[in-house]
Amino acid sequence: MKSVSISGSPRANVGKTDATALRNAKRVPCVLYGGKEQIHFSVLSADFKNLIYTPNVHTVDLEIGGNKFHAIVQEAQFHPLKDHLMHVDFLEIVAGKPVVMELPVRTSGTSPGVRNGGKLSKKLKTLRAKGLVEKMPDTITIAIDAMEIGHSIRVEDIKVDGLTFLNAPNVTVVAVQVTRVSVEEPKAAAAAPAAAPAAAKAAAPAAAAKAPAKK
């Protein structure tokens, strides 16, 4: 998994007034926990561009007041109306201690069901996984090469070494759904052979009428 480097400044004061002042200065209040101590700091809003505003997941190399930490984003809070980043919680990575991350779901290959008129439906964009950071992949990639119309893949069907998925096991992740096209095409194909004999019968009397009479 790729890592993003971010530099933060320790907060001298912790409270609503200080947090408001930081946001007015285009900085985001943050906290790092999970290690030996909890650290409050702030980061420039622009520095989250490649960490928060992206579908990809990363670990974070944090530098705070000259000290370095390895962490992941545990939670990001946004303003309910303006969608501004308000606060970020970081979890320090401790060797041998599992973490929980939201991993993006992607598909690979081409579904024969889709080629036959079905529709590929991605029910979940991410999967919540628990495991050691070194076991975490960049994405959960699902092969759909064998998926016909009506087939689906659930959380319980996905196996990744070293990871436990925390979503409900019976939740569908990817499915190939029936569409109007996939239903109408087989009907049209079935009707074609039946229409051929009928056309042949209709043509027979006409052919007989055109045939010259025998002397």
N, C-alpha and C positions, 0 to 999 in steps of 0.2 A: 504494500500500500504506500502511495506517495505521501510526502510530508510537506507542510507549508510552514514557513518561518514567520513568526509574529513577535513584535517587540511591544512590551507594555510598560506603563509607568505606575509604580505603587501609589495607592490612594492614601493621602494623609488623614482624611476624614471619611467616615462611612455614614451615609444618611441621605434622606430625600433631597435636602438642599444641595449637598455636594453632587449627587447624581444628576440633578437638574442642570447644574452649572457645567458639568462635564458634557452633557448632551448638547447644550447650547454651544459648546466649543467643538462640536462634531467629534466627540469621543464617546465610546461606549463603556459603561461600567461593567466590570467582569469579576469573576471569582474563580479561583483554582482550589479544588479540594480533592480529597482521596489520598493525599500523601501525609507527611509528618505534620503539616500545619496548613491552615486555610489562609489564602493570600488574596487580598482585594487589590485590584488594579484597574487600569483603563487602557483602551486601545483606540487608535484612530478609526473612525467608521470606514474609511476607504480601504483599510487593510483587510477587511473581511470579504472583499470582492471575490477572491479566489478560494474562500473557505465556506462561507455561508450561502452566497448567491451562486450556487453551482449544484448540479445534480450529482456530482461526484463526492466521494467521501475521502477524507485525509486524516492523518495524524498531524499533530501540531508541535513544532519546536518553539517553545515559549522562552523568551528572555525577559525577565522582570527584575529591574534594579540590579543588573549584572549577574543574576542567577539564572540558570537554564533548567528547563523542565520539559519533559516529553508528555504530551497530553492528547485528549480528544475532546471535541465539543459534545457536551452532554445535553445541553438545552439552550435554545436561542429564543428570546422573547421579543415580540414585535408590538408596536403600537396598534391597537385594534382598529383605528380609523386611517391613520397616515401610513401604516405599514413600515414605519421606521424601526430599525433595530434598537431595542431598548436595553437589553441585558444579555450577557452570555455566560453560561456556566461551563467551566472546563473541568474535566476529570483527569487527574494526574495518573499516568500509566506506571504501575508498579510491577516489577518483574514477577511472573508467576501468578498474577492476580487477573482473573477474567474481567472483561468489560462488556457492555451492551452497546451495540451500534445499529443504526438503520442503514442497511445495505441496498443500493439500487438494484432493481430487477431488470434484466435485459434478455432478449431472445436471440437465438442463432439458428440459421438454416431457413428452409422454406417448407411450409406445411402443405402436404398434398390436399388436405381439406380446404385450405384457402384457394389453391389452384382450381378446385372443383366448385368454387363459388361461395365457400364458407367465409366467415369473418373472424379474424383473430382478435380476441378481447383480452386485454391485460387488466385483471381485476385488482392487482396490488402493484404499486410502483416501487415499494420498498419492502424488505423483510427485516424484522427485528431479530438480531442474532446475538448470542452470548458465546464468548470464547476468548482465548488469548489474542492479543493484538496481532501477533505474528501469524496467526491462523486466519485472520480476516482478509478476504479477497477484496479487490476493488469493486466488483459487482457479483451478483448471483446470476449466472448465465444459464438459461434454460434452452435446451435443444428442442426444436419443434418439428424436426424432419419426419417424425412418425405420427404426427397428430392429424387424424382424420376429422371430418365433421362430427360434432357431438363429443369429441374427446376433451378432457380437461386434466390439468395438473394441479394437485393440491399441495399445501404446505408439507404434509406428511410424506409426499412423494419425492421431496427434494432432500438430498443427502450431501453434506459437505463435511469432510473430515475435520474434527476438532470443534465444530460449531453445533449449537443447539438453537433451534428457531423457537421464539417465544410467541409467535402468532398461533391462533387456534389451528390444530392439525387438519381439520376438515375444511378450512377456508380455501376456495379456489384462487389460484394465482394467475393461471393462463388457461383460456378455453378457446375452442374453435366452434363458433355458434352457427346454427342453421340460418340461412337467409332466404329471401324470396327466390333469388336466382338459383340457389342450390336445390330448391324444391321444384321449381318449374322446369328446369332442364331435364331431370329424369322423367317427368311426365311427358314432355315433348318427345323424348327418345322412345318411350313406351308406345306413344300414339302413332309414331311413324310406321312401324311394321304393320299395325292394324289397318292403317289407311291404304297401304300398298295393295293387299288383296281386293279391297273394295274398289279401288281404281281399276284393277285388272278386270273385275267382273263387269264394271260399267263399260269398259272398252270393248269387251267381247261382242256384245250385240251390235255395236257400231261397226266393228270389223266385219261381222257376218253380213250386215246390210250392204256393205260396199263390195263384197265378194261377188264376182260374176256368176250367173246361174249356169249350172251344167246342162249341156245339150244331150 
